[in-house]
Amino acid sequence: MPKVKVPRKSTSVDMTAMTDVAFLLLTFFMLATKFKPDEPVVVDTPSSISEIKLPESDVIQLTIDKDNRVFFGIDGQQTKEEILKRMGEKYSVKFTDAQIKEFSLLSTFGVPIAQLPALLNMKSEERLKAPQPGVPCDSLNNELADWIWQSRLVNNKVRVAVKGDRETGYPVVKQVIATLQDKKVNRFNFITSMEKAE
């Protein structure tokens, strides 16, 4: 009986379609990614097992570092511009259009409003290295309360998140919480790092 010859097929696979898909995905992720903005202070957050996620927008972030300095941040460029104009009127501080535009691009800041124009005039590299004493939140000069109040007037949907360092002193956190409660903000989130539940 004669042997049946099976026709041989090529073992090479055309990778053109796979390469196209890979480059399309790479391009998509490069264009759609939002990079984490530079922050003036690094905070080592305490850990917890809470799985509540913060919303992507309409968030006021109050950051407290280990040196007990308070930093204020809010998202939305138009929101920031409007808040800065209102705070400038309240404290009689003049801001140029360039300073207002620069403020709308900041993620967080930690200076009294009187020092804010000088901070906004710096280049971004200088601003990250510049000393920031924190937004005043003591009982004599509570600018933090005004920033929170003006933010809620501009956007009443904002939620407050407090991000504190694990070495932050309790009196400062207590003062920030008292400021929030004074402005009728009784619901806020603490930002923590995730810990495995046992």
C-alpha positions as CSV (number, residue, x, y, z in Angstrom):
1,M,0.0,0.0,0.0
2,P,1.5,3.4,-0.9
3,K,2.1,6.0,1.7
4,V,-0.2,9.0,1.8
5,K,1.7,12.2,1.7
6,V,0.2,15.0,3.9
7,P,0.8,18.4,2.4
8,R,3.0,20.5,4.5
9,K,1.8,23.9,5.6
10,S,4.0,26.8,6.6
11,T,4.5,27.2,10.3
12,S,5.1,30.9,10.2
13,V,2.3,33.1,11.6
14,D,1.6,36.6,10.2
15,M,2.2,39.0,13.1
16,T,1.2,42.2,11.4
17,A,-2.3,42.3,12.9
18,M,-0.9,41.5,16.4
19,T,1.7,44.3,16.1
20,D,-1.0,46.8,15.0
21,V,-3.1,45.9,18.0
22,A,-0.1,46.2,20.3
23,F,0.8,49.7,19.0
24,L,-2.8,50.9,19.1
25,L,-3.1,49.8,22.8
26,L,0.2,51.4,23.6
27,T,-0.9,54.7,21.9
28,F,-4.2,54.6,23.7
29,F,-2.6,54.2,27.2
30,M,0.0,56.9,26.5
31,L,-2.7,59.4,25.5
32,A,-5.3,58.5,28.1
33,T,-3.0,58.3,31.2
34,K,-3.1,61.1,33.7
35,F,0.1,61.4,35.6
36,K,0.2,62.0,39.3
37,P,0.8,65.7,39.9
38,D,3.9,66.8,41.9
39,E,3.0,67.4,45.5
40,P,5.0,69.8,47.7
41,V,5.1,67.3,50.5
42,V,5.4,63.5,50.9
43,V,2.9,61.9,53.3
44,D,3.2,58.4,54.7
45,T,-0.4,57.5,55.4
46,P,-1.5,55.0,58.1
47,S,-2.9,51.7,56.9
48,S,-6.5,50.4,57.2
49,I,-8.7,47.7,55.8
50,S,-11.4,50.2,54.5
51,E,-12.3,49.6,50.9
52,I,-14.3,52.9,50.3
53,K,-13.0,54.6,47.2
54,L,-12.9,58.4,46.8
55,P,-14.7,59.9,43.8
56,E,-12.6,60.9,40.8
57,S,-13.8,64.5,40.9
58,D,-15.2,67.2,43.2
59,V,-12.8,66.4,46.0
60,I,-11.2,68.8,48.5
61,Q,-8.0,67.2,49.8
62,L,-6.5,68.4,53.0
63,T,-3.0,67.1,53.5
64,I,-1.3,67.2,56.9
65,D,2.4,66.3,57.0
66,K,4.6,65.0,59.8
67,D,5.7,68.6,60.6
68,N,2.0,69.5,61.3
69,R,1.7,71.7,58.2
70,V,-1.7,71.7,56.4
71,F,-1.9,71.8,52.6
72,F,-5.1,72.5,50.6
73,G,-6.0,71.1,47.2
74,I,-9.1,70.9,45.1
75,D,-9.7,69.7,41.5
76,G,-11.1,71.6,38.5
77,Q,-9.4,74.5,36.9
78,Q,-12.4,76.8,36.7
79,T,-13.3,76.0,40.3
80,K,-9.8,76.9,41.4
81,E,-9.8,80.2,39.5
82,E,-13.2,81.2,41.0
83,I,-12.1,80.3,44.5
84,L,-8.9,82.3,44.2
85,K,-10.8,85.3,43.0
86,R,-13.2,85.1,46.0
87,M,-10.4,84.6,48.5
88,G,-8.4,87.5,46.9
89,E,-11.5,89.8,47.4
90,K,-12.0,88.6,51.0
91,Y,-8.4,89.1,52.1
92,S,-7.7,92.1,49.8
93,V,-4.9,90.3,47.9
94,K,-4.6,91.1,44.2
95,F,-3.8,88.3,41.7
96,T,-2.8,88.8,38.1
97,D,-4.3,86.7,35.3
98,A,-1.0,84.8,35.0
99,Q,-1.1,84.0,38.7
100,I,-4.7,82.9,38.5
101,K,-3.9,80.6,35.6
102,E,-0.8,79.2,37.5
103,F,-3.0,78.6,40.5
104,S,-5.5,76.6,38.4
105,L,-2.7,74.2,37.5
106,L,-1.5,73.6,41.1
107,S,-2.5,70.4,42.8
108,T,-1.9,71.5,46.4
109,F,-0.4,74.5,48.2
110,G,0.5,75.3,51.8
111,V,1.1,79.0,52.4
112,P,-1.0,81.8,53.9
113,I,-2.9,83.8,51.2
114,A,-0.6,86.8,51.7
115,Q,2.4,84.7,50.5
116,L,0.5,83.0,47.6
117,P,1.3,85.6,44.9
118,A,5.0,85.1,45.5
119,L,4.6,81.3,45.4
120,L,2.7,81.6,42.1
121,N,5.4,83.8,40.5
122,M,8.0,81.0,41.0
123,K,8.7,78.4,38.3
124,S,7.4,75.0,39.0
125,E,10.8,73.6,39.9
126,E,11.5,76.4,42.4
127,R,8.0,76.1,43.8
128,L,8.6,72.4,44.8
129,K,11.7,73.4,46.7
130,A,10.3,76.5,48.3
131,P,9.4,76.2,52.0
132,Q,5.7,76.2,52.6
133,P,4.7,76.8,56.2
134,G,1.1,75.4,55.7
135,V,-2.3,77.0,55.4
136,P,-3.1,78.7,58.8
137,C,-5.8,76.8,60.7
138,D,-5.4,78.0,64.3
139,S,-8.1,79.8,66.2
140,L,-6.7,83.3,65.6
141,N,-6.1,83.0,61.9
142,N,-8.1,80.2,60.3
143,E,-7.7,80.7,56.5
144,L,-8.4,77.0,56.0
145,A,-12.0,77.5,57.1
146,D,-12.3,80.3,54.4
147,W,-10.8,78.0,51.7
148,I,-13.3,75.3,52.6
149,W,-16.2,77.7,52.8
150,Q,-15.4,79.3,49.4
151,S,-14.9,75.9,47.8
152,R,-18.4,74.8,48.9
153,L,-19.9,78.0,47.7
154,V,-18.4,77.6,44.2
155,N,-19.1,73.8,44.0
156,N,-21.6,72.5,46.5
157,K,-21.0,68.9,45.4
158,V,-17.4,68.7,46.8
159,R,-16.5,66.1,49.3
160,V,-13.6,66.5,51.8
161,A,-10.8,64.0,52.1
162,V,-8.1,64.3,54.9
163,K,-4.7,62.8,54.1
164,G,-2.5,62.7,57.2
165,D,0.9,61.4,57.9
166,R,1.1,58.6,60.4
167,E,3.4,60.8,62.5
168,T,1.2,63.9,62.5
169,G,0.4,65.3,65.9
170,Y,-3.2,64.8,67.2
171,P,-3.8,68.5,68.1
172,V,-3.5,69.5,64.4
173,V,-5.8,66.8,63.2
174,K,-8.3,67.8,65.9
175,Q,-8.0,71.4,64.8
176,V,-8.7,70.5,61.1
177,I,-11.7,68.3,62.1
178,A,-13.0,71.2,64.3
179,T,-12.6,73.6,61.3
180,L,-14.6,71.2,59.1
181,Q,-17.4,70.8,61.7
182,D,-17.4,74.6,62.1
183,K,-18.2,74.9,58.4
184,K,-20.9,72.2,58.7
185,V,-18.8,69.5,57.0
186,N,-19.6,66.5,59.1
187,R,-18.9,63.8,56.5
188,F,-15.4,63.5,55.3
189,N,-13.0,60.6,54.4
190,F,-9.5,59.8,55.7
191,I,-7.1,58.7,53.0
192,T,-5.2,55.6,54.1
193,S,-3.1,52.9,52.5
194,M,-4.6,49.5,52.0
195,E,-3.8,46.8,54.5
196,K,-4.7,43.1,54.0
197,A,-7.7,42.0,56.0
198,E,-7.1,38.9,58.2
